[in-house]
C-alpha cells in the first residue's frame, strides 16, 4: 500500500469514528480506543479477545476492518446491528450469510440467545468464526457452515485476501489469491426451517443469493432481511435496484431503523444513508417488537 492510500484510509477511519452515533459526546474516548488498539495490537502477536455487547467478546487482530471498527465504535453498522439486537428474541432463528468472523452471529447468539446459522465460505475466515463461537460458548445454538451461497449448488471461485471484502471472482478475472469454495442455495441450506431474520453481506453477489431463496422469501415466518446494497452488484451484471425490486416483490418494505428512538422510518427506495438496507414484512408489528426489547450494554452505553 503506497503512503497516499494509507493516509486516505486513515482519514476515512478517523472520520468514521468521529461521526459514529455511539461516539457522540465521547469522541475523545473513541479516538483513545483507536490509538490504544493501534499500539497494543503491534505489541501483542495474534488475535486479542475484546469486549463486545453485554458479556459477548470478539477475537480481533489487525487488518480485520469490520471487527476493529466494533472496538472503536461498539457497533460498526450501528442501525442494522441494533435492529438485530432489538428485533430478535431468544430461540428465534437467524441466518447470517457472509458471516465473516462472526460479528452479527455473536450478537444474535451470545447477546440475544437466538439460534443462528452462520455461513462463511473462506476457510481461514471460517476458522476465526469458529473461534469466536467457542469463545462465547454458543456452539450449541450456532450451526456454522464453511460454504458460500448462490443461486444453485456447485463450486465458485472466491477472492481470499480482502478480509471482510472477500467476494466471488468473475471468470477469467485477475484478483490475486483465489480459492474454490462450495456454494448452495438458501432454500437448500435452511431446509424446512425458516429464519425470522436474514443478513446478506456478499460483496455484490446479493442478486444470486436472492435467486436461490424463493421458498424461504415466500414464507410469512421470514419477517426481516438486512442486505448490503452499495453498488458492488454491477460487476456481476445486476444493479441494486434489481435486488431491491426482487425483495419487495415478496411483500417486504424498506425501512431505516433509529435505535435510540426504537422507531422505524419508511423508505421509498434503498437506504442511501448506509451500506445496508433493512426490509421488513410487517412494519407495525416489527416496530412494536423492537420497542419492547431490553437494553444492551455497548461500550458502557445502553442501547
C-alpha positions as CSV (number, residue, x, y, z in Angstrom):
1,X,0.0,0.0,0.0
2,X,1.5,3.3,-1.0
3,X,1.7,6.2,1.5
4,X,-1.1,8.2,-0.1
5,X,-3.5,5.3,0.0
6,X,-2.6,4.5,3.6
7,X,-3.1,8.2,4.6
8,X,-6.6,8.3,2.9
9,X,-7.6,5.1,4.6
10,X,-6.5,6.6,8.0
11,X,-8.5,9.7,7.4
12,X,-11.6,7.7,6.4
13,X,-11.3,5.6,9.6
14,X,-10.9,8.6,11.8
15,X,-13.9,10.3,10.2
16,X,-16.0,7.2,10.7
17,X,-15.0,7.1,14.4
18,X,-15.7,10.8,14.8
19,X,-19.2,10.6,13.2
20,X,-20.4,7.4,14.6
21,X,-23.6,7.8,16.6
22,X,-22.3,5.8,19.7
23,X,-19.3,8.2,19.9
24,X,-21.3,11.4,20.0
25,X,-20.2,13.3,23.2
26,X,-17.5,10.6,23.7
27,X,-15.3,11.2,20.7
28,X,-12.0,11.6,22.6
29,X,-12.6,8.3,24.3
30,X,-13.3,6.7,20.9
31,X,-10.1,8.1,19.5
32,X,-8.2,6.9,22.6
33,X,-9.6,3.3,21.9
34,X,-8.3,3.6,18.3
35,X,-4.9,4.7,19.5
36,X,-4.5,2.1,22.1
37,X,-5.6,-0.6,19.7
38,X,-3.1,0.6,17.1
39,X,-0.4,0.5,19.8
40,X,-1.4,-2.7,21.6
41,X,-2.0,-4.8,18.5
42,X,1.5,-4.2,17.4
43,X,2.9,-5.3,20.8
44,X,0.7,-8.4,21.2
45,X,1.1,-11.0,18.5
46,X,-2.0,-12.9,17.3
47,X,-5.7,-12.2,18.0
48,X,-7.0,-10.4,21.1
49,X,-10.3,-11.0,22.8
50,X,-12.1,-7.7,23.2
51,X,-15.4,-6.8,24.9
52,X,-18.4,-6.5,22.5
53,X,-22.0,-6.3,23.6
54,X,-23.1,-7.3,27.2
55,X,-20.8,-10.2,28.1
56,X,-20.0,-11.1,24.5
57,X,-16.4,-10.9,23.2
58,X,-14.7,-11.0,19.8
59,X,-11.3,-12.3,18.8
60,X,-9.8,-9.5,16.7
61,X,-6.4,-8.9,15.1
62,X,-5.0,-6.0,12.9
63,X,-6.4,-6.0,9.4
64,X,-9.9,-7.2,10.4
65,X,-11.6,-4.0,9.3
66,X,-15.1,-4.7,10.4
67,X,-14.1,-6.2,13.7
68,X,-11.7,-3.4,14.6
69,X,-14.4,-0.8,13.9
70,X,-16.5,-2.6,16.6
71,X,-13.7,-1.8,19.0
72,X,-13.7,1.9,18.1
73,X,-17.4,2.3,17.9
74,X,-19.2,-0.5,19.7
75,X,-21.4,-1.5,16.8
76,X,-19.8,-1.0,13.4
77,X,-23.1,-0.9,11.5
78,X,-25.0,0.8,14.2
79,X,-28.5,0.9,12.9
80,X,-28.5,-2.6,11.4
81,X,-26.8,-4.3,14.4
82,X,-29.0,-2.5,16.8
83,X,-32.0,-3.6,14.8
84,X,-30.9,-7.2,15.1
85,X,-30.4,-6.8,18.9
86,X,-33.9,-5.3,19.4
87,X,-35.8,-7.5,16.9
88,X,-34.5,-11.0,17.7
89,X,-35.5,-12.9,20.7
90,X,-34.1,-16.0,22.5
91,X,-34.6,-19.1,20.4
92,X,-35.5,-17.2,17.2
93,X,-33.7,-18.4,14.1
94,X,-31.2,-16.0,12.4
95,X,-29.4,-16.7,9.1
96,X,-26.0,-14.9,8.7
97,X,-24.9,-15.1,5.1
98,X,-21.4,-13.8,4.7
99,X,-20.7,-14.2,8.4
100,X,-17.0,-13.3,8.2
101,X,-15.5,-13.6,11.7
102,X,-19.0,-13.6,13.3
103,X,-19.9,-10.1,14.5
104,X,-23.6,-10.5,13.6
105,X,-23.5,-14.2,14.7
106,X,-22.2,-13.4,18.1
107,X,-24.7,-10.5,18.6
108,X,-27.5,-12.9,17.7
109,X,-26.3,-16.0,19.6
110,X,-24.4,-14.6,22.6
111,X,-26.1,-11.3,23.3
112,X,-29.7,-12.3,22.4
113,X,-29.7,-16.1,22.6
114,X,-31.1,-16.7,19.1
115,X,-30.4,-19.9,17.2
116,X,-28.1,-19.0,14.4
117,X,-26.9,-20.5,11.1
118,X,-23.7,-18.8,10.1
119,X,-22.4,-19.2,6.6
120,X,-18.8,-18.3,5.6
121,X,-17.0,-19.7,2.5
122,X,-13.4,-18.7,3.1
123,X,-11.7,-21.4,5.3
124,X,-9.2,-19.1,7.1
125,X,-12.0,-16.7,8.0
126,X,-14.3,-19.6,8.9
127,X,-11.7,-20.7,11.4
128,X,-11.8,-17.4,13.2
129,X,-15.6,-17.5,13.1
130,X,-15.4,-20.9,14.9
131,X,-13.0,-19.5,17.5
132,X,-15.5,-16.7,18.2
133,X,-18.3,-19.2,18.6
134,X,-16.2,-21.3,21.0
135,X,-15.0,-18.2,22.9
136,X,-18.6,-17.2,23.6
137,X,-19.8,-20.7,24.5
138,X,-22.6,-20.7,21.9
139,X,-21.7,-23.8,19.9
140,X,-24.9,-25.5,20.9
141,X,-27.1,-22.8,19.2
142,X,-24.9,-21.9,16.2
143,X,-24.8,-24.0,13.1
144,X,-21.7,-22.8,11.3
145,X,-21.2,-23.8,7.6
146,X,-18.0,-23.4,5.7
147,X,-19.8,-22.8,2.4
148,X,-20.9,-19.9,0.2
149,X,-24.5,-19.0,-1.0
150,X,-25.6,-18.7,-4.6
151,X,-28.5,-19.4,-7.0
152,X,-27.5,-23.0,-7.4
153,X,-25.4,-25.7,-5.9
154,X,-21.8,-26.0,-7.1
155,X,-18.3,-24.6,-6.9
156,X,-17.3,-20.9,-7.2
157,X,-14.0,-19.1,-7.1
158,X,-13.6,-16.6,-4.2
159,X,-11.0,-13.9,-3.6
160,X,-9.4,-14.8,-0.3
161,X,-7.1,-11.9,0.6
162,X,-9.5,-9.0,1.1
163,X,-10.6,-9.5,4.7
164,X,-14.3,-8.5,5.0
165,X,-14.3,-7.7,1.3
166,X,-13.7,-11.3,0.1
167,X,-16.0,-11.9,-2.8
168,X,-17.0,-14.1,-5.7
169,X,-14.4,-13.8,-8.6
170,X,-15.8,-13.5,-12.1
171,X,-14.5,-16.0,-14.7
172,X,-11.0,-15.0,-16.1
173,X,-10.7,-12.1,-13.7
174,X,-7.3,-11.5,-12.2
175,X,-7.9,-10.7,-8.5
176,X,-4.8,-12.2,-6.7
177,X,-5.3,-15.0,-4.3
178,X,-8.4,-17.1,-5.0
179,X,-9.9,-20.3,-3.7
180,X,-12.6,-22.7,-4.9
181,X,-15.5,-23.0,-2.5
182,X,-18.7,-25.0,-2.3
183,X,-21.9,-23.0,-2.7
184,X,-25.5,-23.9,-2.2
185,X,-28.9,-22.1,-2.1
186,X,-30.6,-20.5,0.9
187,X,-33.6,-22.9,0.4
188,X,-31.4,-26.0,0.5
189,X,-29.4,-24.7,3.5
190,X,-32.3,-23.9,5.7
191,X,-34.5,-26.8,4.6
192,X,-37.9,-26.6,6.4
193,X,-36.6,-24.2,9.0
194,X,-37.4,-20.5,8.1
195,X,-35.3,-17.8,9.8
196,X,-37.0,-14.8,11.4
197,X,-34.2,-12.6,10.1
198,X,-31.6,-13.0,7.4
199,X,-28.5,-10.8,6.9
200,X,-26.9,-10.9,3.5
201,X,-23.4,-9.4,3.0
202,X,-21.8,-11.0,0.0
203,X,-20.0,-8.1,-1.7
204,X,-22.2,-7.6,-4.7
205,X,-23.5,-11.2,-5.1
206,X,-26.8,-10.5,-3.4
207,X,-28.9,-11.0,-6.6
208,X,-27.8,-14.6,-6.8
209,X,-28.4,-15.3,-3.1
210,X,-32.0,-14.0,-3.5
211,X,-32.5,-16.1,-6.7
212,X,-31.8,-19.2,-4.6
213,X,-34.1,-18.2,-1.7
214,X,-37.6,-18.3,-3.4
215,X,-39.3,-20.7,-1.0
216,X,-37.8,-19.0,2.1
217,X,-38.7,-15.5,0.9
218,X,-42.3,-16.6,0.3
219,X,-42.7,-17.7,3.9
220,X,-44.5,-15.4,6.2
221,X,-42.2,-16.7,9.0
222,X,-39.4,-14.7,7.5
223,X,-40.0,-11.2,9.0
224,X,-37.0,-9.2,8.0
225,X,-33.8,-9.0,5.9
226,X,-30.7,-6.9,6.2
227,X,-29.0,-6.6,2.8
228,X,-25.8,-4.9,1.8
229,X,-26.6,-2.7,-1.3
230,X,-23.7,-0.4,-2.2
231,X,-23.3,-0.7,-5.9
232,X,-21.0,-3.7,-6.0
233,X,-23.5,-5.9,-7.8
234,X,-22.8,-4.2,-11.1
235,X,-19.6,-6.2,-11.6
236,X,-21.9,-9.3,-11.7
237,X,-24.3,-7.8,-14.1
238,X,-27.0,-6.8,-11.7
239,X,-27.9,-3.4,-10.1
240,X,-29.0,-2.7,-6.5
241,X,-32.4,-1.7,-7.9
242,X,-32.9,-5.2,-9.3
243,X,-32.2,-6.7,-5.9
244,X,-34.4,-4.2,-4.2
245,X,-37.3,-4.9,-6.6
246,X,-36.9,-8.7,-6.1
247,X,-37.1,-8.3,-2.3
248,X,-40.1,-6.0,-2.3
249,X,-41.9,-8.4,-4.7
250,X,-42.1,-10.8,-1.8
251,X,-44.0,-8.3,0.3
252,X,-41.2,-6.6,2.1
253,X,-40.9,-2.8,2.8
254,X,-37.6,-0.9,3.1
255,X,-37.1,1.0,6.4
256,X,-34.5,2.8,8.3
257,X,-34.2,1.9,11.9
258,X,-33.5,4.5,14.6
259,X,-32.0,2.6,17.6
260,X,-32.1,5.3,20.3
261,X,-35.8,6.1,19.5
262,X,-36.7,2.5,18.8
263,X,-38.5,3.7,15.7
264,X,-38.6,2.8,12.0
265,X,-38.9,5.3,9.2
266,X,-40.4,4.0,5.9
267,X,-38.2,4.5,2.8
268,X,-39.2,4.9,-0.8
269,X,-36.1,3.0,-2.0
270,X,-32.7,1.9,-1.0
271,X,-31.2,3.3,2.2
272,X,-28.7,5.8,0.8
273,X,-27.5,6.7,4.3
274,X,-26.0,3.3,4.9
275,X,-24.2,0.5,3.1
276,X,-27.2,-1.7,4.0
277,X,-31.0,-1.6,3.7
278,X,-33.4,-3.2,6.2
279,X,-36.5,-4.8,4.7
280,X,-39.4,-5.8,7.0
281,X,-42.6,-7.7,6.2
282,X,-44.8,-6.3,8.9
283,X,-43.6,-2.8,9.8
284,X,-46.0,-2.0,12.7
285,X,-45.5,-5.4,14.3
286,X,-41.8,-5.2,13.9
287,X,-41.7,-1.7,15.4
288,X,-43.6,-3.0,18.5
289,X,-41.2,-5.9,18.9
290,X,-38.2,-3.6,18.7
291,X,-39.7,-1.1,21.2
292,X,-40.3,-4.0,23.7
293,X,-36.7,-5.3,23.6
294,X,-34.4,-5.0,26.6
295,X,-31.4,-2.6,26.5
296,X,-28.0,-3.8,25.7
297,X,-24.6,-2.5,27.1
298,X,-22.3,-1.3,24.3
299,X,-19.0,0.3,25.5
300,X,-20.7,1.3,28.7
301,X,-23.7,2.9,26.9
302,X,-27.2,1.4,26.9
303,X,-28.8,0.9,23.6
